[in-house]
């Protein structure tokens, strides 16, 4: 499915969901928590490992994925934001060109097809460019970001500035080195009550 070396999947789920007022990781779509769903989708891409970064409510998060073969990493500094989660994850990754599939758990419209398209786009760019530093990123309506595929070494360089820094790094690359896979439906992530209401209206999140 993917060229050697097999990729590593990184699921980011350490946030405290302050603006939402409840753990977004434990919201459900079709009876499945978003956290379990994200980890399951990551596993369906056939990675060599799935790393799950937890933080707030760690015990509840681990319970939600107890049936899945994921490696949990706790970010004790989760309140510092995404940069801290990326920094913690980087310590568990090789400093090489191993493809790293990075995703969150707050995009209820995410599909395994999109993740596989990202993996394929990155692999094709590497072949075309003869460059192991090629990536792939998701294109929303007016932005580019996660999920994304980057070499592990690139993440290690970007950890000091978190998601914004990673996005900047991706956007600096020419399109042939970082192809964008469009998925405007992924612009809807669950950060606020308004986001949650919209997702429920679209049938993407179960109602209570």
ChimeraX commands (.cxc) that place a marker at each C-alpha (Angstrom):
marker #1 position 0.00,0.00,0.00 radius 0.5
marker #1 position 2.87,2.36,0.89 radius 0.5
marker #1 position 6.49,2.29,-0.24 radius 0.5
marker #1 position 9.23,1.31,2.19 radius 0.5
marker #1 position 9.99,2.53,4.79 radius 0.5
marker #1 position 6.56,2.00,6.29 radius 0.5
marker #1 position 5.17,5.06,7.92 radius 0.5
marker #1 position 4.45,5.89,11.54 radius 0.5
marker #1 position 1.08,7.42,12.45 radius 0.5
marker #1 position 0.88,10.10,15.14 radius 0.5
marker #1 position -2.52,10.89,16.67 radius 0.5
marker #1 position -2.62,14.11,18.70 radius 0.5
marker #1 position -5.21,14.02,21.49 radius 0.5
marker #1 position -3.76,15.88,24.47 radius 0.5
marker #1 position -5.94,18.99,24.52 radius 0.5
marker #1 position -8.29,20.00,27.29 radius 0.5
marker #1 position -11.16,21.22,25.06 radius 0.5
marker #1 position -11.62,24.37,27.15 radius 0.5
marker #1 position -13.68,26.27,24.59 radius 0.5
marker #1 position -15.97,23.30,24.03 radius 0.5
marker #1 position -16.51,22.59,27.71 radius 0.5
marker #1 position -16.26,18.81,27.34 radius 0.5
marker #1 position -13.61,16.41,25.98 radius 0.5
marker #1 position -14.00,16.51,22.22 radius 0.5
marker #1 position -12.01,13.29,22.00 radius 0.5
marker #1 position -14.95,11.46,23.61 radius 0.5
marker #1 position -17.67,12.86,21.37 radius 0.5
marker #1 position -19.14,10.11,19.23 radius 0.5
marker #1 position -19.87,9.51,15.58 radius 0.5
marker #1 position -22.03,6.46,14.92 radius 0.5
marker #1 position -21.46,5.32,18.49 radius 0.5
marker #1 position -17.66,5.49,18.23 radius 0.5
marker #1 position -15.62,8.13,20.05 radius 0.5
marker #1 position -13.69,10.53,17.85 radius 0.5
marker #1 position -10.49,9.39,19.55 radius 0.5
marker #1 position -11.14,5.72,18.82 radius 0.5
marker #1 position -12.16,6.62,15.29 radius 0.5
marker #1 position -8.96,8.59,14.62 radius 0.5
marker #1 position -6.79,5.77,15.94 radius 0.5
marker #1 position -8.75,3.19,13.95 radius 0.5
marker #1 position -8.41,5.19,10.74 radius 0.5
marker #1 position -4.69,5.57,11.39 radius 0.5
marker #1 position -4.38,1.80,11.85 radius 0.5
marker #1 position -6.25,1.21,8.59 radius 0.5
marker #1 position -3.38,2.90,6.72 radius 0.5
marker #1 position -1.12,-0.04,7.74 radius 0.5
marker #1 position 1.54,1.87,9.67 radius 0.5
marker #1 position 4.45,0.22,11.46 radius 0.5
marker #1 position 3.33,2.00,14.66 radius 0.5
marker #1 position 0.57,4.29,15.90 radius 0.5
marker #1 position 1.66,6.77,18.55 radius 0.5
marker #1 position -1.09,8.44,20.56 radius 0.5
marker #1 position -0.23,11.58,22.51 radius 0.5
marker #1 position -2.51,12.03,25.53 radius 0.5
marker #1 position -2.69,14.80,28.08 radius 0.5
marker #1 position -5.88,16.01,29.75 radius 0.5
marker #1 position -8.10,13.20,31.03 radius 0.5
marker #1 position -5.48,10.58,30.24 radius 0.5
marker #1 position -7.27,7.69,31.97 radius 0.5
marker #1 position -10.49,8.29,30.01 radius 0.5
marker #1 position -8.55,8.54,26.74 radius 0.5
marker #1 position -6.69,5.30,27.34 radius 0.5
marker #1 position -9.93,3.55,28.24 radius 0.5
marker #1 position -11.48,4.75,24.96 radius 0.5
marker #1 position -8.78,3.02,22.89 radius 0.5
marker #1 position -8.04,0.04,25.15 radius 0.5
marker #1 position -8.94,-2.39,22.35 radius 0.5
marker #1 position -6.57,-0.86,19.80 radius 0.5
marker #1 position -2.83,-1.56,19.35 radius 0.5
marker #1 position -1.60,1.99,19.87 radius 0.5
marker #1 position 1.41,3.24,21.83 radius 0.5
marker #1 position 0.34,5.94,24.27 radius 0.5
marker #1 position 2.67,8.79,25.15 radius 0.5
marker #1 position 1.64,11.16,27.93 radius 0.5
marker #1 position 2.29,14.88,27.53 radius 0.5
marker #1 position 2.44,16.22,31.07 radius 0.5
marker #1 position 2.75,19.75,29.65 radius 0.5
marker #1 position -0.37,19.52,27.50 radius 0.5
marker #1 position -1.60,22.92,28.68 radius 0.5
marker #1 position 1.27,24.49,26.73 radius 0.5
marker #1 position -0.43,23.55,23.49 radius 0.5
marker #1 position 0.28,21.51,20.42 radius 0.5
marker #1 position 3.97,22.37,20.30 radius 0.5
marker #1 position 4.51,20.46,23.52 radius 0.5
marker #1 position 2.75,17.37,22.13 radius 0.5
marker #1 position 4.87,17.44,18.99 radius 0.5
marker #1 position 8.01,17.81,21.11 radius 0.5
marker #1 position 7.06,14.82,23.25 radius 0.5
marker #1 position 6.28,12.73,20.18 radius 0.5
marker #1 position 9.54,13.70,18.47 radius 0.5
marker #1 position 11.50,12.01,21.26 radius 0.5
marker #1 position 9.94,8.70,20.22 radius 0.5
marker #1 position 10.74,9.07,16.52 radius 0.5
marker #1 position 13.90,8.39,14.53 radius 0.5
marker #1 position 15.76,11.39,13.15 radius 0.5
marker #1 position 15.45,10.16,9.59 radius 0.5
marker #1 position 13.12,10.21,6.59 radius 0.5
marker #1 position 10.54,7.76,7.94 radius 0.5
marker #1 position 7.15,9.07,6.72 radius 0.5
marker #1 position 5.06,10.40,9.58 radius 0.5
marker #1 position 1.28,10.65,9.20 radius 0.5
marker #1 position 0.06,13.32,11.64 radius 0.5
marker #1 position -3.62,13.68,12.49 radius 0.5
marker #1 position -5.85,14.96,15.25 radius 0.5
marker #1 position -9.13,13.56,16.48 radius 0.5
marker #1 position -11.40,16.60,16.06 radius 0.5
marker #1 position -12.24,16.35,12.35 radius 0.5
marker #1 position -15.34,14.13,12.25 radius 0.5
marker #1 position -15.45,14.10,8.43 radius 0.5
marker #1 position -12.00,12.52,8.19 radius 0.5
marker #1 position -11.82,9.29,6.17 radius 0.5
marker #1 position -9.21,6.62,5.64 radius 0.5
marker #1 position -9.40,7.37,1.92 radius 0.5
marker #1 position -8.09,10.87,2.57 radius 0.5
marker #1 position -5.24,9.55,4.71 radius 0.5
marker #1 position -4.28,7.06,2.00 radius 0.5
marker #1 position -4.39,9.83,-0.62 radius 0.5
marker #1 position -1.96,11.84,1.51 radius 0.5
marker #1 position 0.38,8.87,1.79 radius 0.5
marker #1 position 0.22,8.25,-1.94 radius 0.5
marker #1 position 0.79,11.92,-2.80 radius 0.5
marker #1 position 3.85,12.06,-0.58 radius 0.5
marker #1 position 5.29,8.84,-2.02 radius 0.5
marker #1 position 4.69,9.98,-5.60 radius 0.5
marker #1 position 6.37,13.32,-4.92 radius 0.5
marker #1 position 9.42,11.54,-3.52 radius 0.5
marker #1 position 9.75,9.47,-6.68 radius 0.5
marker #1 position 9.19,12.43,-9.00 radius 0.5
marker #1 position 11.54,14.76,-7.12 radius 0.5
marker #1 position 14.10,12.15,-6.03 radius 0.5
marker #1 position 13.81,13.81,-2.63 radius 0.5
marker #1 position 13.11,12.02,0.67 radius 0.5
marker #1 position 12.00,15.31,2.24 radius 0.5
marker #1 position 8.79,15.48,0.22 radius 0.5
marker #1 position 5.55,15.85,2.18 radius 0.5
marker #1 position 1.81,16.06,1.62 radius 0.5
marker #1 position -0.77,18.23,3.37 radius 0.5
marker #1 position -4.51,18.71,3.55 radius 0.5
marker #1 position -6.08,21.66,1.78 radius 0.5
marker #1 position -9.14,23.17,3.44 radius 0.5
marker #1 position -11.16,26.00,1.94 radius 0.5
marker #1 position -8.48,28.67,2.38 radius 0.5
marker #1 position -5.78,26.95,4.43 radius 0.5
marker #1 position -3.33,24.07,4.40 radius 0.5
marker #1 position -2.66,21.88,7.41 radius 0.5
marker #1 position -3.33,18.55,9.07 radius 0.5
marker #1 position -3.63,15.73,8.48 radius 0.5
marker #1 position -0.24,15.80,6.85 radius 0.5
marker #1 position 2.62,13.50,5.95 radius 0.5
marker #1 position 6.13,14.70,6.78 radius 0.5
marker #1 position 9.51,13.03,7.25 radius 0.5
marker #1 position 10.18,12.36,10.93 radius 0.5
marker #1 position 13.29,14.55,10.76 radius 0.5
marker #1 position 11.20,17.50,9.58 radius 0.5
marker #1 position 8.94,17.21,12.63 radius 0.5
marker #1 position 11.94,17.18,14.93 radius 0.5
marker #1 position 13.03,20.49,13.42 radius 0.5
marker #1 position 9.56,22.02,13.74 radius 0.5
marker #1 position 8.76,21.07,17.34 radius 0.5
marker #1 position 9.66,24.41,18.86 radius 0.5
marker #1 position 6.83,26.21,17.11 radius 0.5
marker #1 position 4.09,23.59,16.99 radius 0.5
marker #1 position 1.32,23.34,14.42 radius 0.5
marker #1 position 1.75,26.90,13.13 radius 0.5
marker #1 position 5.44,26.24,12.55 radius 0.5
marker #1 position 4.69,22.96,10.83 radius 0.5
marker #1 position 2.13,24.66,8.60 radius 0.5
marker #1 position 4.66,27.35,7.73 radius 0.5
marker #1 position 7.24,24.71,6.91 radius 0.5
marker #1 position 4.76,22.93,4.64 radius 0.5
marker #1 position 3.68,26.16,2.95 radius 0.5
marker #1 position 7.28,27.14,2.24 radius 0.5
marker #1 position 7.75,24.07,0.10 radius 0.5
marker #1 position 6.96,24.23,-3.63 radius 0.5
marker #1 position 3.82,22.29,-4.62 radius 0.5
marker #1 position 5.84,19.60,-6.35 radius 0.5
marker #1 position 7.62,18.90,-3.04 radius 0.5
marker #1 position 4.49,19.20,-0.89 radius 0.5
marker #1 position 1.37,18.33,-2.87 radius 0.5
marker #1 position -1.94,19.38,-1.35 radius 0.5
marker #1 position -4.85,16.95,-1.16 radius 0.5
marker #1 position -8.03,19.00,-1.08 radius 0.5
marker #1 position -10.64,18.14,1.53 radius 0.5
marker #1 position -12.79,21.20,2.31 radius 0.5
marker #1 position -14.99,19.10,4.59 radius 0.5
marker #1 position -12.07,18.87,7.02 radius 0.5
marker #1 position -12.24,22.60,7.65 radius 0.5
marker #1 position -14.88,21.71,10.25 radius 0.5
marker #1 position -13.10,20.71,13.43 radius 0.5
marker #1 position -14.69,20.56,16.86 radius 0.5
marker #1 position -13.24,23.41,18.93 radius 0.5
marker #1 position -16.33,25.34,20.00 radius 0.5
marker #1 position -20.00,24.77,20.81 radius 0.5
marker #1 position -20.88,26.32,17.45 radius 0.5
marker #1 position -18.62,23.80,15.69 radius 0.5
marker #1 position -20.32,21.00,17.61 radius 0.5
marker #1 position -23.78,22.20,16.66 radius 0.5
marker #1 position -22.81,22.41,12.99 radius 0.5
marker #1 position -21.29,18.93,13.06 radius 0.5
marker #1 position -24.45,17.53,14.61 radius 0.5
marker #1 position -26.57,19.30,12.01 radius 0.5
marker #1 position -24.49,17.61,9.28 radius 0.5
marker #1 position -24.88,14.21,10.96 radius 0.5
marker #1 position -21.16,14.02,11.76 radius 0.5
marker #1 position -21.56,13.87,15.56 radius 0.5
marker #1 position -24.13,11.87,17.48 radius 0.5
marker #1 position -26.73,13.78,19.43 radius 0.5
marker #1 position -26.94,13.18,23.17 radius 0.5
marker link #1:1,2 radius 0.2
marker link #1:2,3 radius 0.2
marker link #1:3,4 radius 0.2
marker link #1:4,5 radius 0.2
marker link #1:5,6 radius 0.2
marker link #1:6,7 radius 0.2
marker link #1:7,8 radius 0.2
marker link #1:8,9 radius 0.2
marker link #1:9,10 radius 0.2
marker link #1:10,11 radius 0.2
marker link #1:11,12 radius 0.2
marker link #1:12,13 radius 0.2
marker link #1:13,14 radius 0.2
marker link #1:14,15 radius 0.2
marker link #1:15,16 radius 0.2
marker link #1:16,17 radius 0.2
marker link #1:17,18 radius 0.2
marker link #1:18,19 radius 0.2
marker link #1:19,20 radius 0.2
marker link #1:20,21 radius 0.2
marker link #1:21,22 radius 0.2
marker link #1:22,23 radius 0.2
marker link #1:23,24 radius 0.2
marker link #1:24,25 radius 0.2
marker link #1:25,26 radius 0.2
marker link #1:26,27 radius 0.2
marker link #1:27,28 radius 0.2
marker link #1:28,29 radius 0.2
marker link #1:29,30 radius 0.2
marker link #1:30,31 radius 0.2
marker link #1:31,32 radius 0.2
marker link #1:32,33 radius 0.2
marker link #1:33,34 radius 0.2
marker link #1:34,35 radius 0.2
marker link #1:35,36 radius 0.2
marker link #1:36,37 radius 0.2
marker link #1:37,38 radius 0.2
marker link #1:38,39 radius 0.2
marker link #1:39,40 radius 0.2
marker link #1:40,41 radius 0.2
marker link #1:41,42 radius 0.2
marker link #1:42,43 radius 0.2
marker link #1:43,44 radius 0.2
marker link #1:44,45 radius 0.2
marker link #1:45,46 radius 0.2
marker link #1:46,47 radius 0.2
marker link #1:47,48 radius 0.2
marker link #1:48,49 radius 0.2
marker link #1:49,50 radius 0.2
marker link #1:50,51 radius 0.2
marker link #1:51,52 radius 0.2
marker link #1:52,53 radius 0.2
marker link #1:53,54 radius 0.2
marker link #1:54,55 radius 0.2
marker link #1:55,56 radius 0.2
marker link #1:56,57 radius 0.2
marker link #1:57,58 radius 0.2
marker link #1:58,59 radius 0.2
marker link #1:59,60 radius 0.2
marker link #1:60,61 radius 0.2
marker link #1:61,62 radius 0.2
marker link #1:62,63 radius 0.2
marker link #1:63,64 radius 0.2
marker link #1:64,65 radius 0.2
marker link #1:65,66 radius 0.2
marker link #1:66,67 radius 0.2
marker link #1:67,68 radius 0.2
marker link #1:68,69 radius 0.2
marker link #1:69,70 radius 0.2
marker link #1:70,71 radius 0.2
marker link #1:71,72 radius 0.2
marker link #1:72,73 radius 0.2
marker link #1:73,74 radius 0.2
marker link #1:74,75 radius 0.2
marker link #1:75,76 radius 0.2
marker link #1:76,77 radius 0.2
marker link #1:77,78 radius 0.2
marker link #1:78,79 radius 0.2
marker link #1:79,80 radius 0.2
marker link #1:80,81 radius 0.2
marker link #1:81,82 radius 0.2
marker link #1:82,83 radius 0.2
marker link #1:83,84 radius 0.2
marker link #1:84,85 radius 0.2
marker link #1:85,86 radius 0.2
marker link #1:86,87 radius 0.2
marker link #1:87,88 radius 0.2
marker link #1:88,89 radius 0.2
marker link #1:89,90 radius 0.2
marker link #1:90,91 radius 0.2
marker link #1:91,92 radius 0.2
marker link #1:92,93 radius 0.2
marker link #1:93,94 radius 0.2
marker link #1:94,95 radius 0.2
marker link #1:95,96 radius 0.2
marker link #1:96,97 radius 0.2
marker link #1:97,98 radius 0.2
marker link #1:98,99 radius 0.2
marker link #1:99,100 radius 0.2
marker link #1:100,101 radius 0.2
marker link #1:101,102 radius 0.2
marker link #1:102,103 radius 0.2
marker link #1:103,104 radius 0.2
marker link #1:104,105 radius 0.2
marker link #1:105,106 radius 0.2
marker link #1:106,107 radius 0.2
marker link #1:107,108 radius 0.2
marker link #1:108,109 radius 0.2
marker link #1:109,110 radius 0.2
marker link #1:110,111 radius 0.2
marker link #1:111,112 radius 0.2
marker link #1:112,113 radius 0.2
marker link #1:113,114 radius 0.2
marker link #1:114,115 radius 0.2
marker link #1:115,116 radius 0.2
marker link #1:116,117 radius 0.2
marker link #1:117,118 radius 0.2
marker link #1:118,119 radius 0.2
marker link #1:119,120 radius 0.2
marker link #1:120,121 radius 0.2
marker link #1:121,122 radius 0.2
marker link #1:122,123 radius 0.2
marker link #1:123,124 radius 0.2
marker link #1:124,125 radius 0.2
marker link #1:125,126 radius 0.2
marker link #1:126,127 radius 0.2
marker link #1:127,128 radius 0.2
marker link #1:128,129 radius 0.2
marker link #1:129,130 radius 0.2
marker link #1:130,131 radius 0.2
marker link #1:131,132 radius 0.2
marker link #1:132,133 radius 0.2
marker link #1:133,134 radius 0.2
marker link #1:134,135 radius 0.2
marker link #1:135,136 radius 0.2
marker link #1:136,137 radius 0.2
marker link #1:137,138 radius 0.2
marker link #1:138,139 radius 0.2
marker link #1:139,140 radius 0.2
marker link #1:140,141 radius 0.2
marker link #1:141,142 radius 0.2
marker link #1:142,143 radius 0.2
marker link #1:143,144 radius 0.2
marker link #1:144,145 radius 0.2
marker link #1:145,146 radius 0.2
marker link #1:146,147 radius 0.2
marker link #1:147,148 radius 0.2
marker link #1:148,149 radius 0.2
marker link #1:149,150 radius 0.2
marker link #1:150,151 radius 0.2
marker link #1:151,152 radius 0.2
marker link #1:152,153 radius 0.2
marker link #1:153,154 radius 0.2
marker link #1:154,155 radius 0.2
marker link #1:155,156 radius 0.2
marker link #1:156,157 radius 0.2
marker link #1:157,158 radius 0.2
marker link #1:158,159 radius 0.2
marker link #1:159,160 radius 0.2
marker link #1:160,161 radius 0.2
marker link #1:161,162 radius 0.2
marker link #1:162,163 radius 0.2
marker link #1:163,164 radius 0.2
marker link #1:164,165 radius 0.2
marker link #1:165,166 radius 0.2
marker link #1:166,167 radius 0.2
marker link #1:167,168 radius 0.2
marker link #1:168,169 radius 0.2
marker link #1:169,170 radius 0.2
marker link #1:170,171 radius 0.2
marker link #1:171,172 radius 0.2
marker link #1:172,173 radius 0.2
marker link #1:173,174 radius 0.2
marker link #1:174,175 radius 0.2
marker link #1:175,176 radius 0.2
marker link #1:176,177 radius 0.2
marker link #1:177,178 radius 0.2
marker link #1:178,179 radius 0.2
marker link #1:179,180 radius 0.2
marker link #1:180,181 radius 0.2
marker link #1:181,182 radius 0.2
marker link #1:182,183 radius 0.2
marker link #1:183,184 radius 0.2
marker link #1:184,185 radius 0.2
marker link #1:185,186 radius 0.2
marker link #1:186,187 radius 0.2
marker link #1:187,188 radius 0.2
marker link #1:188,189 radius 0.2
marker link #1:189,190 radius 0.2
marker link #1:190,191 radius 0.2
marker link #1:191,192 radius 0.2
marker link #1:192,193 radius 0.2
marker link #1:193,194 radius 0.2
marker link #1:194,195 radius 0.2
marker link #1:195,196 radius 0.2
marker link #1:196,197 radius 0.2
marker link #1:197,198 radius 0.2
marker link #1:198,199 radius 0.2
marker link #1:199,200 radius 0.2
marker link #1:200,201 radius 0.2
marker link #1:201,202 radius 0.2
marker link #1:202,203 radius 0.2
marker link #1:203,204 radius 0.2
marker link #1:204,205 radius 0.2
marker link #1:205,206 radius 0.2
marker link #1:206,207 radius 0.2
marker link #1:207,208 radius 0.2
view
